[in-house]
Amino acid sequence: MKCIICNGEDIETREVLEEISIDADVVRFPVQAQVCCACGERYYDRRTVRMMEDIERTLRSGGIPLRQAGRVLVEKV
């Protein structure tokens, strides 16, 4: 497999953190992806994409209880 971004051929399977934004919240979770070692482009199989879509749908409906892991403070402009 060649990377469609940089044409690199060094692509390996890694666990990466994916993010989903729900309103002002950001939910991070690990998934397996093919990652180009040269540029970092990620490739997901259909099963992983469906899983991420299911997670997002469940999060938006309030079906997954979340705990606060921190706060982001922003300076008033």
ZAMARGU-4260 file (C-alpha; in steps of 0.2 Angstrom, whole numbers, plus 5000, padded with zeros to 4 digits):
<rodrens>
0) 5000/5000/5000 | 5006/5017/4996 | 5001/5033/5005 | 4990/5044/4994 | 4997/5060/5002
5) 5016/5058/5001 | 5018/5041/4991 | 5027/5034/5006 | 5027/5015/5007 | 5031/5013/5025
10) 5014/5011/5033 | 5011/5002/5049 | 4997/4997/5061 | 4996/5008/5076 | 4984/5012/5090
15) 4979/5031/5088 | 4968/5042/5098 | 4953/5048/5088 | 4943/5063/5094 | 4924/5067/5092
20) 4918/5084/5096 | 4901/5085/5105 | 4896/5103/5107 | 4910/5110/5118 | 4916/5093/5124
25) 4929/5083/5115 | 4929/5064/5118 | 4945/5054/5114 | 4946/5035/5112 | 4959/5023/5105
30) 4957/5014/5088 | 4968/5004/5077 | 4973/5012/5060 | 4986/5011/5046 | 4997/5025/5048
35) 5010/5032/5036 | 5027/5033/5045 | 5032/5048/5033 | 5018/5060/5035 | 5006/5053/5048
40) 4991/5050/5036 | 4979/5038/5044 | 4969/5024/5035 | 4954/5016/5043 | 4945/5000/5038
45) 4926/4999/5036 | 4924/4991/5053 | 4933/5004/5062 | 4924/5018/5053 | 4907/5010/5057
50) 4913/5009/5075 | 4917/5027/5076 | 4901/5032/5068 | 4891/5021/5081 | 4901/5029/5095
55) 4897/5047/5089 | 4879/5043/5087 | 4878/5035/5105 | 4887/5050/5112 | 4876/5063/5103
60) 4861/5054/5110 | 4868/5054/5128 | 4869/5035/5129 | 4887/5034/5135 | 4891/5041/5152
65) 4906/5052/5152 | 4917/5059/5166 | 4926/5075/5166 | 4945/5073/5164 | 4950/5091/5164
70) 4945/5108/5160 | 4950/5120/5146 | 4952/5138/5151 | 4951/5152/5138 | 4956/5170/5140
75) 4941/5182/5137 | 4944/5192/5122
</rodrens>
